[in-house]
Amino acid sequence: MTERATPSVDGLVIGILGGTGDQGRGLARRLALAGHQVIIGSRSRERAEAAAQQTGHGVRGLANRDAAREASLVIAAVPWEGHAELLTSLAGELAGKIVVDCVNPLGFDQRGAYPLPVAEGSAAQQAAALLPDSRVVAAFHHVSAVLLLDPGVDAIDLDVLVLGDDREATDLVRALAARIPGVRGIYAGRLRNCGQVEALTANLVSINRRYKAHAGLRVTDI
Ligand SMILES: NC(=O)c1ccc[n+]([C@@H]2O[C@H](COP(=O)([O-])OP(=O)(O)OC[C@H]3O[C@@H](n4cnc5c(N)ncnc54)[C@H](OP(=O)(O)O)[C@@H]3O)[C@@H](O)[C@H]2O)c1
């Protein structure tokens, strides 16, 4: 198969909804280190500003709505419980933009993590249903926030699985993932195949608990 040219991600302004959490701050830090303008979003502007200041590297903090409005690409990094409500409320600001969903609908009990049933099939498919005017891509489900945030970790040994129905958008997000040292972004199918990618995170949580690790995935032979 002929590989298409890698799209340029230069100049992307990245907004992160729920960016005050570990995953959002971790992605903010790595993408800012890669030279991007990054805006951490929050339900509270003050919390966003505090997280941005803590993150450094020129990261700014805004309310989720303003982050969605100012960004050219938006990452949704909120817990599953708040996913539908937040995206519904920001559908206007997110119209026409690439929205990257990294949400893993998981439950936790005394036996560990397990995937929750999702009526739409996956969190990413729910996002696509709620945001018909956005270009929804799913990625970054398996990256460890601990590694993203660790200043002692220069490169992360990881393939980021990127799923979506819009080839240009998935190519762009693959290129964005590759801005994190050590990471490859790999196309892994259409959104209808995202449920098992999100659910696989429960297996990684089990692996991490058993082996005291921050395990990631590598795909062979590509
Ligand atoms: N942590 C990881 O290693 C990791 C890895 C891969 C994927 N993920 C996924 O990334 C997402 C975020 O993970 P996280 O560990 O960073 O989660 P988190 O810390 O629990 O939440 C992130 C932020 O979301 C906001 N938030 C919380 N409840 C909300 C609600 N009901 N509605 C809207 N916003 C809400 C909070 O920000 P404000 O209070 O400031 O608004 C919070 O700081 C999850 O869906 C998770 O499955 C996490």
The ligand as an SDF file (V2000), in Angstrom:
LIG
                    3D

 48 52  0  0  0  0  0  0  0  0999 V2000
   -5.5630    8.7850   33.4960 N   0  0  0  0  0  0  0  0  0  0  0  0
   -5.1210    8.0410   32.4910 C   0  0  0  0  0  0  0  0  0  0  0  0
   -4.0090    7.4600   32.5630 O   0  0  0  0  0  0  0  0  0  0  0  0
   -5.9140    7.9110   31.2040 C   0  0  0  0  0  0  0  0  0  0  0  0
   -5.3370    7.2780   30.1080 C   0  0  0  0  0  0  0  0  0  0  0  0
   -6.0570    7.1660   28.9250 C   0  0  0  0  0  0  0  0  0  0  0  0
   -7.3410    7.6790   28.8530 C   0  0  0  0  0  0  0  0  0  0  0  0
   -7.8960    8.2700   29.9450 N   0  0  0  0  0  0  0  0  0  0  0  0
   -9.2560    8.7920   29.8480 C   0  0  0  0  0  0  0  0  0  0  0  0
   -9.1550   10.1930   29.9060 O   0  0  0  0  0  0  0  0  0  0  0  0
  -10.2620   10.7330   30.6150 C   0  0  0  0  0  0  0  0  0  0  0  0
   -9.7280   11.6180   31.7250 C   0  0  0  0  0  0  0  0  0  0  0  0
   -8.9750   10.8390   32.6150 O   0  0  0  0  0  0  0  0  0  0  0  0
   -8.4030   11.4850   33.9810 P   0  0  0  0  0  0  0  0  0  0  0  0
   -7.7320   10.4060   34.7000 O   0  0  0  0  0  0  0  0  0  0  0  0
   -7.6570   12.7300   33.6730 O   0  0  0  0  0  0  0  0  0  0  0  0
   -9.8190   11.8170   34.6910 O   0  0  0  0  0  0  0  0  0  0  0  0
  -10.2200   12.7800   35.8820 P   0  0  0  0  0  0  0  0  0  0  0  0
   -9.0170   13.3640   36.5120 O   0  0  0  0  0  0  0  0  0  0  0  0
  -11.1750   12.0230   36.7480 O   0  0  0  0  0  0  0  0  0  0  0  0
  -11.0690   13.9090   35.1340 O   0  0  0  0  0  0  0  0  0  0  0  0
  -10.5030   14.8670   34.2830 C   0  0  0  0  0  0  0  0  0  0  0  0
  -11.2090   16.2060   34.4880 C   0  0  0  0  0  0  0  0  0  0  0  0
  -12.5510   16.1220   34.0080 O   0  0  0  0  0  0  0  0  0  0  0  0
  -13.3370   17.0940   34.6910 C   0  0  0  0  0  0  0  0  0  0  0  0
  -14.5790   16.4580   35.1090 N   0  0  0  0  0  0  0  0  0  0  0  0
  -14.7850   15.5650   36.1190 C   0  0  0  0  0  0  0  0  0  0  0  0
  -16.0650   15.1720   36.1740 N   0  0  0  0  0  0  0  0  0  0  0  0
  -16.6960   15.8440   35.1730 C   0  0  0  0  0  0  0  0  0  0  0  0
  -18.0510   15.8810   34.7290 C   0  0  0  0  0  0  0  0  0  0  0  0
  -19.0140   15.1470   35.3110 N   0  0  0  0  0  0  0  0  0  0  0  0
  -18.3400   16.6820   33.6740 N   0  0  0  0  0  0  0  0  0  0  0  0
  -17.3940   17.4330   33.0660 C   0  0  0  0  0  0  0  0  0  0  0  0
  -16.0960   17.4430   33.4710 N   0  0  0  0  0  0  0  0  0  0  0  0
  -15.7620   16.6480   34.4940 C   0  0  0  0  0  0  0  0  0  0  0  0
  -12.5230   17.5610   35.8960 C   0  0  0  0  0  0  0  0  0  0  0  0
  -12.0650   18.8640   35.5700 O   0  0  0  0  0  0  0  0  0  0  0  0
  -12.7570   20.2100   36.1430 P   0  0  0  0  0  0  0  0  0  0  0  0
  -13.3480   19.8500   37.4920 O   0  0  0  0  0  0  0  0  0  0  0  0
  -11.5910   21.1150   36.2430 O   0  0  0  0  0  0  0  0  0  0  0  0
  -13.7720   20.5940   35.1400 O   0  0  0  0  0  0  0  0  0  0  0  0
  -11.3450   16.6240   35.9370 C   0  0  0  0  0  0  0  0  0  0  0  0
  -10.1590   17.2520   36.3700 O   0  0  0  0  0  0  0  0  0  0  0  0
  -11.0960    9.5560   31.1130 C   0  0  0  0  0  0  0  0  0  0  0  0
  -12.2270    9.3770   30.3080 O   0  0  0  0  0  0  0  0  0  0  0  0
  -10.1620    8.3680   30.9950 C   0  0  0  0  0  0  0  0  0  0  0  0
  -10.8680    7.1740   30.6700 O   0  0  0  0  0  0  0  0  0  0  0  0
   -7.2150    8.4030   31.1150 C   0  0  0  0  0  0  0  0  0  0  0  0
  1  2  1  0
  2  3  2  0
  2  4  1  0
  4  5  1  0
  4 48  2  0
  5  6  2  0
  6  7  1  0
  7  8  2  0
  8  9  1  0
  8 48  1  0
  9 10  1  0
  9 46  1  0
 10 11  1  0
 11 12  1  0
 11 44  1  0
 12 13  1  0
 13 14  1  0
 14 15  2  0
 14 16  1  0
 14 17  1  0
 17 18  1  0
 18 19  2  0
 18 20  1  0
 18 21  1  0
 21 22  1  0
 22 23  1  0
 23 24  1  0
 23 42  1  0
 24 25  1  0
 25 26  1  0
 25 36  1  0
 26 27  1  0
 26 35  1  0
 27 28  2  0
 28 29  1  0
 29 30  1  0
 29 35  2  0
 30 31  1  0
 30 32  2  0
 32 33  1  0
 33 34  2  0
 34 35  1  0
 36 37  1  0
 36 42  1  0
 37 38  1  0
 38 39  2  0
 38 40  1  0
 38 41  1  0
 42 43  1  0
 44 45  1  0
 44 46  1  0
 46 47  1  0
M  CHG  2   8   1  16  -1
M  END
$$$$
